[in-house]
Amino acid sequence: MKITDVVCHILQSKVEKPFVSARGWVYSTRASCVVEISTDEGITGWGECYGPAAVAKSIVDTQFKPRVIGKDPFDVEVIWEDLYNRIKDYGLSGMTISAISGIDIALWDICGRALNKPVHKLIGGAYRTEVIPYATGLYFIDMNRLTEEAVEEALEFKADGFRAIKMKIGLGDLKLDAARVGAVRKAIGPDIKLAVDANHCFSVPNAIKLGRMMEEHDLLWFEEPISPEDRDGYIEVSRALDMAVAGGENEFTRWGFRDIVARKAMDIVQPDLCAAGGFSECRKIAALASAFGVECVPHAWGSAIGLAATVQFLAALPDQPPAFRPMPPMLEFEQTPNPLRDHLATVPIALRNGVVPVPGGPGLGIEIDRSVLLKYKVA
């Protein structure tokens, strides 16, 4: 089997109710760069690149496509190393690795389809046939009802059957953040797990101060409390708080995670399959984390393709640590409006009775609805 073509599709959808994170970014559109790889045996694989879609497409089209065409898709890690060594003089992280990620995911999809096996069977097997998701949401929409809207949204997630929720914080007022978290915890009760995500908006002293204010609310983790560049700061925050500190969605490759894990700068690392290097590299990141006793809970943000890839990866990720009643790694199932997530697959990844079943079909386990692809394609 040989690769005959690599096509990037830029998909974009408008958001009816724009939402805001702690960085002050206003999300008014959802976009994805979807990678389609074709072969001479009629098998097609799909991948996704995290980050600005036009940038990913440019890197794939100009740097990677000529090197991939004609290769055997089963040489997936050989191709990964070739692409990485082609581009690393110009960037060891960032969008170059996101572009590789989309190609890598598509190649694993092809391998699974060719063998009629889901990807998780090719990367170690099924530790689980269903994953427990947490709902990511509670962004800032109505600035006059920040607490009220957070409580209402959290109760909707609880009613939908979610057992865990991750809410956004970072309002520029530590007391307001703490009160908002407290209001959500009181509303959902003690049995629903609750995590917070600051999108790295705090200084080290403020992260520690707010963390201590929130400790009474029994939080699952405090995600991205400070800037990702500040490794020593993460160590300070992690050591100071009686709660898990998470991060790593802005990091790339095993080399990027090496010092974070070895120094235990974070209790939980969160590589994104569509950013950190695809299946091939995230397997290595997870193995590295396991060797140092650090949990790995992947970040997920994007279309149905990235979500399906994350579910496949989680199915093959061991319990951390093994136990009689383990706490398996959870699926980030963000719930902001996104038709690229909800409609791009003919059968979407969905919550059922509080869990997400792992698709057992070949490859990523989903089929792409080309009518939806064309509906949202802008380039």
KEKEMAR-320465 format. One record per residue (C-alpha): residue in three letters; x, y, z. Coordinates in steps of 0.02 Angstrom, whole numbers, plus 32768, in hexadecimal, padded with zeros to 4 digits. Layout:
BEGIN
ALAXYZ/...
END
This chain:
BEGIN
MET800080008000/LYS803E80AF7FD4/ILE8004815D8001/THR7FC381B77F67/ASP7F85825E7FA9/VAL7F7C82CE8043/VAL7EF283518047/CYS7ED183D080D1/HIS7E20841180EB/ILE7E0684B1814F/LEU7D5C84A781A2/GLN7D09853881FB/SER7C6585578256/LYS7C1F85F382A8/VAL7BF885F48361/GLU7B4D86408383/LYS7B7786728436/PRO7C2F86A3843E/PHE7C88866F84DD/VAL7D2486AB8536/SER7DB186578596/ALA7E29869D8618/ARG7EA086D4858E/GLY7E1B874E8553/TRP7E0B86F384AD/VAL7D5E86FF8462/TYR7D2B865E840A/SER7CB48691837F/THR7CE186028307/ARG7D18854D8314/ALA7D9585128293/SER7DFA8476826E/CYS7E7F843D81F3/VAL7E4C838E81BF/VAL7ECD83218166/GLU7E92829F80E7/ILE7F13822080AA/SER7EEA81AF8016/THR7F3D810C7FE0/ASP7F4A80A57F42/GLU7EDD801F7F92/GLY7E4A80947FA8/ILE7E5F80A48065/THR7E51815580AA/GLY7E8A81918155/TRP7E59822D81B4/GLY7EBA8299822E/GLU7EAF8344827D/CYS7F2C83CE82A6/TYR7F17843A8342/GLY7F2984F78335/PRO7F11857682AA/ALA7ECF850F821A/ALA7F1C8575818D/VAL7FC9856981DA/ALA7FBC84AC81ED/LYS7F81849A8139/SER8012850280F9/ILE809284978155/VAL804483F4811B/ASP8032842E8066/THR80DE847B8052/GLN814F841380C4/PHE8103836980E7/LYS809383348057/PRO8123831A7FDA/ARG818082AE805A/VAL80E982418082/ILE80A782187FD4/GLY80E8816F7F99/LYS810C8130804A/ASP80C080958099/PRO804180D1811B/PHE80728041818D/ASP811C809481A0/VAL80C3810E8210/GLU814E812F828E/VAL81D281308206/ILE816D81B981B1/TRP815C82168258/GLU821882188272/ASP8238824E81BF/LEU81BE82E081CC/TYR820083168276/ASN82B58314823C/ARG8283837481A1/ILE823684028204/LYS828F840982AC/ASP830F84898273/TYR827D85028264/GLY821E84D58302/LEU8221844A8382/SER816F846C83B9/GLY80D284CB838A/MET807C84C482E3/THR80FD8456828E/ILE80D783CC830A/SER801B83EB82FB/ALA802D83D08240/ILE8089832C825D/SER800182FA82D9/GLY7F7883048255/ILE7FDC829881DE/ASP800682198265/ILE7F518206829C/ALA7F1B81EB81E7/LEU7FA1816681CD/TRP7F6981058266/ASP7EB781138226/ILE7EEF80C58181/CYS7F4A803881DC/GLY7EAF80108241/ARG7E3F801381A9/ALA7EB67FA38147/LEU7EB97F2381D4/ASN7E007F3B8201/LYS7E337F6482B4/PRO7E1780008320/VAL7EB580638342/HIS7EB4803683FB/LYS7ECF7F7F83CA/LEU7F6C7FB3836A/ILE7FB9801A83F6/GLY7FA97F9F8485/GLY7EF77F638495/ALA7E5A7F9184F4/TYR7E707FB585AD/ARG7DBC7FF185A5/THR7D297FF0852D/GLU7CE08092856E/VAL7D2B813185B3/ILE7CEB81A98636/PRO7CDF825885EE/TYR7CE582FF8644/ALA7C85839185FA/THR7CF1842885D4/GLY7C8F84CA85D7/LEU7C598556864B/TYR7CB385D985E5/PHE7C89869285F9/ILE7BF686CA858E/ASP7B85874485EB/MET7BF987B38651/ASN7B6887EA86BE/ARG7B3A873786ED/LEU7BE186DF86FA/THR7BB686778793/GLU7B0086598768/GLU7B26861C86B8/ALA7BB085AA86F9/VAL7B3985598776/GLU7AB2854386F1/GLU7B2984F48675/ALA7B74848086F8/LEU7AC78443872A/GLU7AA084218672/PHE7B3D83B58665/LYS7B0A83588702/ALA7A5C833A86BC/ASP7AAA82F9861A/GLY7B038273867D/PHE7BB482B88689/ARG7C10827C8724/ALA7C9683028718/ILE7CA183B886DF/LYS7D30842E86B9/MET7D0B84E886CB/LYS7D6B85808692/ILE7DB185FB8710/GLY7E1E86968702/LEU7DAD872D8717/GLY7E3487A18758/ASP7DEC879A8808/LEU7E2487098876/LYS7D91871A88ED/LEU7D15871A885D/ASP7D6886808812/ALA7D62862588B8/ALA7CAD865588D8/ARG7C7A861E8829/VAL7CCE85758841/GLY7C7B856488EB/ALA7BD0858A88A1/VAL7BE78504881C/ARG7C228484889A/LYS7B8D84A9890B/ALA7B1484988878/ILE7B5583F38833/GLY7B7483A288DC/PRO7C07833B891B/ASP7BF582A588A7/ILE7C1A82FD8802/LYS7CD4831587E5/LEU7D0883C987C4/ALA7DA8840C8775/VAL7DDB84C0874D/ASP7E3D850586BA/ALA7E9385AF86C0/ASN7EE085AC8610/HIS7F8585E28660/CYS7F4A868F8695/PHE7F93869A8747/SER803A86C58792/VAL808786438807/PRO8053869F88A8/ASN7FA186BA886C/ALA7F918607882F/ILE7FC685C888DB/LYS7F5486448934/LEU7EBD861788CA/GLY7EE5855E88D3/ARG7EE085648990/MET7E3B85C2898A/MET7DF28538891C/GLU7E3584A1897A/GLU7D98849389E3/HIS7D34846D8945/ASP7D8583C38927/LEU7DC783E58878/LEU7E00835E8800/TRP7E8E83CC87C2/PHE7EC7848087A6/GLU7EF0848B86EC/GLU7F6E850386A1/PRO7F7A85778737/ILE801385D386F1/SER807085F0864E/PRO80AD854F85FB/GLU815E859385E9/ASP8176859D86A6/ARG81AB84EC86D4/ASP81F38522877D/GLY8151858087A1/TYR80EE84E18782/ILE815984878800/GLU8136850F8880/VAL807A85098863/SER8073844B8862/ARG80D3843D8906/ALA806E84C6895B/LEU7FBF8484893B/ASP7F5F83F08980/MET7F1083CE88D5/ALA7F50838B8830/VAL7F9B840787B7/ALA7F8683E286FD/GLY7FCB8429865C/GLY8024840385BA/GLU7FA684258531/ASN802484A784F2/GLU80B5842C84EE/PHE80F283BD8461/THR8150831A844A/ARG81A882AA84C8/TRP8237832784D2/GLY81C283B48504/PHE8175834A858D/ARG821882FC85C9/ASP824A837E864C/ILE8196839E8682/VAL818082E786AA/ALA822D82C486F1/ARG8220835A8767/LYS816A8336878E/ALA813F83E98767/MET808B83B08751/ASP80268325879F/ILE7FC6830986FC/VAL80068325864B/GLN7F8A834985C1/PRO7FD483308513/ASP7F5D834E8483/LEU7F6282C683FE/CYS7F4483468375/ALA7FD283B583B3/ALA805783538411/GLY808182D88386/GLY7FED82658366/PHE7FDD81B283A2/SER8093818A8382/GLU80D8821283F3/CYS805082168477/ARG8070815E8499/LYS8123818D84C4/ILE80EB82208530/ALA807481AF8590/ALA80FD812D85AA/LEU817281B485E9/ALA80EE81F38661/SER80CC814486A1/ALA8184812886C4/PHE818581BE8739/GLY80DB81A1878A/VAL808782348734/GLU7FD5822286F4/CYS7FAE823C863B/VAL7F0182828612/PRO7EFF82C0855D/HIS7EBD836B852D/ALA7E38836B84A3/TRP7DF383FC8440/GLY7DB983F2838D/SER7D51838F8314/ALA7D0A82DF8319/ILE7DB082A082D5/GLY7E1A82E08365/LEU7D9782A683E1/ALA7D9281F68397/ALA7E5081ED8398/THR7E52821E8450/VAL7DD28197847A/GLN7E3B81148420/PHE7ED6814D847D/LEU7E7E81488526/ALA7E3F80978505/ALA7EF5805D84FB/LEU7F3680C38590/PRO7F53805E8630/ASP7F03808D86D5/GLN7F7181068734/PRO7F9C80AD87A5/PRO7F4B8000879A/ALA7ED37FE3882B/PHE7E3F7F7B8865/ARG7DD280138844/PRO7E3B807887CA/MET7E27812C8797/PRO7E39811A86DA/PRO7E7181AE866E/MET7DDB8218863C/LEU7DA4825C8594/GLU7D9A8317857D/PHE7CF2832F8528/GLU7CE383E9850E/GLN7C31842484FB/THR7C3A84CD84A6/PRO7BD284D68406/ASN7C3184808379/PRO7BDF842982E3/LEU7C8C83ED82AC/ARG7C8E83838349/ASP7BD783508348/HIS7BB083348290/LEU7C4F830E822F/ALA7C468255825A/THR7BB181F38218/VAL7BA081A882C6/PRO7BE382278343/ILE7C44820583E1/ALA7BBC82168466/LEU7B99820B8520/ARG7B308175854F/ASN7AFD81548604/GLY7B8E81B98646/VAL7C15816885D9/VAL7C5681728526/PRO7C6280C884CF/VAL7D0680A98474/PRO7CDF809183BA/GLY7D0B7FE28383/GLY7D0E800382C9/PRO7DB080068264/GLY7E2C80938278/LEU7DE9812482DC/GLY7D4180CC82E0/ILE7CE181578289/GLU7CAE817E81D7/ILE7CB5822F8192/ASP7C16827C814B/ARG7C5882D080AE/SER7BBD833B809D/VAL7BE483888146/LEU7C9B83998115/LEU7C6A83FB8079/LYS7BEB846380D8/TYR7C6E84AA814E/LYS7D0584A880DB/VAL7D4D855680BA/ALA7DF48524806B/
END
